[in-house]
Amino acid sequence: MKAYGDLTLVGKLRRLRGLAGAALAQYELAVARVSYFGWHTNLLYRIDTVPGERLMLRLAYPGWRTADDLRSEAMWLGALARDTSIPVPRVVRARAGEAVLPVSLPGVPAVWHATLMSWVPGRLLGSYLTERNLGKMGELFAELHRHGAAWRPPAGFTTRRFEHWLSRGEDNLIVGGGPAGPGGGAGMALPAQAAALVDRLHERVEAAYAAVDRADLRVIHCDLWHDNIKLHQGALHPLDFEDTVWGFRAHDIAMAMLDLMETIDDDRYPELLGAFRRGYEMHLSWPEERLEPFMVGRLLWKLNWFARRLPQRLPGAVEAHMPVFEHFERTGRLVRPPAV
């Protein structure tokens, strides 16, 4: 058998399809068709059953999220389906009752984790970024935040907290002054002026996280940007809850608004942010914290990702972000980050 690393993309997909079959064999399903849907970090398949139901099978890429993370996602989805009217995906349990299945095959490296869910109808919200829909998105966030504060998770739910700009055990490779949270390490060599600015921003972002009232801590989605939401018959359907974690409302909102800022024209951002806020405040008061420091923390995370994954592109990414960082340091405001 050819080594997995020597396969073409088509060859890898052909071999990985066997994982989907191994996972589906553990469910009480009459499968009519298994269709490749996409490979966006995780591997996705559309499952059509003989009775006509459509499902989504997700094979989580090894090392991307832990089995505890994925089981925590399933726990919160179950609670949201039971306690609210939010149209979240329904997790389909395997024959033995598992929400998350470890699957492996000879010739495929590591263990993957399979989750089978109901199909989320509609189209991605990113194609419909109107004030009306951003108001609905604000309402959705508030509903999730209200539930995440009141819910008491069962045993086995993650204890991970997102309270630093690095909060998933990644090594810190860009800050020279020491670790930025769990798993920190020595900073990579950056030009002196850029390194000093990154260090100052690191301190400012960490201070913002430290200043949040710990009473605001709750279960959050942590990645609910507009293309993790579908619009169907006027209702918003959130998806992709795999980043479920304990965190703060300002952080959760800031991540979504940074993605919005990166997507739309500068003059539309204040209008859509205002619509989002009005929708949110129909259900909850707006967080006291400013969003910008948490957004800058996400940009630092992106630079750190380049240092980890594509170090050859780090210098260009740093140079492209310097005007954004300098403007934030001078004014406390964020301008549209570069596409890198």
Order of alpha helices (4+ residues) and beta strands (2+ residues): alpha-beta-beta-beta-alpha-beta-beta-beta-beta-alpha-alpha-beta-beta-beta-beta-alpha-alpha-alpha-alpha
